[in-house]
Amino acid sequence: MSITPLMPVYPRCGVRPVRGEHCHLIDEDGTRYLDFASGIAVNLLGHSHEGLISAIQQQAATLMHVSNLYGSPQGEKLAQTLVDKTFADTVFFTNSGAEAVECAIKTARAYHQHQGDTTRFELITFANAFHGRTMATISASNQEKMHHGFSPLLAGFKYAEFDNLESAKELMGPHTAGFLVEPIQGEGGIRPASDEFMKGLRQLADENDLMLVLDEVQCGVARTGTLYAYEQYGIEPDILATAKGIGGGFPLGACLATEKAARGMVIGTHGSTYGGNPLAMAAGTAVLETVANDEFLSSVRDRGERLRSRLEQFIGNYPELFELVRGRGLMLGLKMKVESRPFYAHLRDNHQLLTVAAGDNTLRVLPPLVVGDAEIDEFFEKLSAGAASYAPPDAT
Ligand SMILES: *Cc1c(COP(=O)(O)O)cnc(C)c1O
């Protein structure tokens, strides 16, 4: 047998972490890596954060799981916090980002269909989006590499150009139920939508009674310096999917909606065995208690600005490698003039610096939100050494 026990769907690298300490990961063989990937925007509080550990330990020792057939004081508490701090009136908890987007898609369809309008089922989504790996969420993306081998896709998605309002308008028709968009594309290359685009989608949704659905699985939960990125666009969605950072490393996601948007999500329409279990609620509560306040959010903005201005200075030293810096808060991307993937591997293997490659030849810089000056200094030491010693594969 040549297949590996772990189904070989990931191109796993040689880094094999067994322990985490704040902004570092320690490998099986003792090598220390600076972690500016954060499990892809997940470990907001870094690794081995005491408050998060003790919340999980206490809850694990008290009650881990019960059915959603019972009342949930733990779920009510976290949902109320999200309701208080966002546009939303109601929350469905999931175990992952894809499930949160899946619930958002169902909520948007049900908004129309619950009232008997079965003609409206299409969501307009945007080129190079990433919404997850379930059948519905791959169908929501135009990225063919994720479709290959999995046809037929789920019907009901049309792909417009990202950040292009006219392109979205052209696809609107009698079947349109709403728009599904990442305000800042993550996998697509840390590409923030413009204000005009986001405001334009809001206006189109308002004028045509459509749902504006945001996928903030990557850009949400304080990553960009506000609790959710939509706040920076001066708009509110009808439905929002959140996950990744919200559990700080514990699997947790949520679909947030206004009362109006959730009118189709009535008893018996949706469910999840694990979704909202007390252990996940304890993790989510500990994370939000730490990050959902002005002091923490402004510290993210400060750190983001410092990191960004230093990155902008830095890329000036290597004009042949880097084109520009983009993103918001601590969700930053370095768009490269050469392929970003081999450079990312070079930083990882030769300089023990972990980042994440993304589309559009972008290197994602996603440190834990608790990153300090010492780690930012260490990041620039490693990045500088990495850039100085780098020979792009094409050039050699
Ligand atoms: C990661 C991601 C998802 C999928 O989340 P999973 O937890 O992997 O299912 C969906 N949308 C966006 C924007 C993401 O970055």
The ligand as an SDF file (V2000), in Angstrom:
LIG
                    3D

 15 15  0  0  0  0  0  0  0  0999 V2000
  -10.8300   29.3200    5.6910 C   0  0  0  0  0  0  0  0  0  0  0  0
  -11.9930   29.9510    5.0260 C   0  0  0  0  0  0  0  0  0  0  0  0
  -13.2170   29.2780    4.8800 C   0  0  0  0  0  0  0  0  0  0  0  0
  -13.4000   27.8160    5.2580 C   0  0  0  0  0  0  0  0  0  0  0  0
  -13.1990   27.5790    6.6120 O   0  0  0  0  0  0  0  0  0  0  0  0
  -12.9840   26.0580    7.1130 P   0  0  0  0  0  0  0  0  0  0  0  0
  -12.9650   26.1880    8.6150 O   0  0  0  0  0  0  0  0  0  0  0  0
  -11.7120   25.5840    6.5380 O   0  0  0  0  0  0  0  0  0  0  0  0
  -14.1330   25.2740    6.6250 O   0  0  0  0  0  0  0  0  0  0  0  0
  -14.2790   29.9560    4.3270 C   0  0  0  0  0  0  0  0  0  0  0  0
  -14.1430   31.2380    3.9330 N   0  0  0  0  0  0  0  0  0  0  0  0
  -13.0030   31.9200    4.0580 C   0  0  0  0  0  0  0  0  0  0  0  0
  -12.9330   33.3500    3.6400 C   0  0  0  0  0  0  0  0  0  0  0  0
  -11.8790   31.2950    4.5950 C   0  0  0  0  0  0  0  0  0  0  0  0
  -10.7170   31.9610    4.6810 O   0  0  0  0  0  0  0  0  0  0  0  0
  1  2  1  0
  2  3  1  0
  2 14  2  0
  3  4  1  0
  3 10  2  0
  4  5  1  0
  5  6  1  0
  6  7  2  0
  6  8  1  0
  6  9  1  0
 10 11  1  0
 11 12  2  0
 12 13  1  0
 12 14  1  0
 14 15  1  0
M  END
$$$$
